[in-house]
Amino acid sequence: MFSKSRINEPGPKAGASEKPKLPESASAPRPGADKPVAPAPKAKPPASMLSSDLVVTGNLKTTGDIQVEGTIDGDINAHLLTVGENATVRGECVADDVVINGRVVGRVRGLKVRLTSTARVEGDIIHKTIAIESGAHFEGSVQRQDDPLNTGRKAAPQAQPQAQPKQAAAPKPQQSAPAPKAPNTPPKS
């Protein structure tokens, strides 16, 4: 009736790949088939590790995973971003999953954001789901969005000035006021 979820279980080890054996007739292309058989999906590469003695000045972008243990002065864009306990990131962090164990100074955007008890974040967090453990330090604002990874930020709607005739747009030359009339004085005789 119910089945155990395997989300939190580790994947298969690198050496122990268990592929179900298909019968030869199923794996061989059929005569007359127009489409070739699609190759098996590639194994996911391991996370890129930035060691604790590494200092990077510049932006990092990947479709894979990054684990930061050093210091990064720049923005990071990845699938899974893990900031180590002794790591420091000064810049925007954008990833599907963000796990912060160390220090981040800048905006964090992610579908799933997790601040562990050792996290130190100074900046805004835009997320779909968030978890903040007891003991984490956080200064900034938290905003939930359905699509926090969308970088095409919509500008705040501004009041559009109403269309006015061109006369009103250009300043009119000022007309001089008529000179005050001198009081009527009778002519001297």
Disulfide bonds with the S-S distance in Angstrom:
none
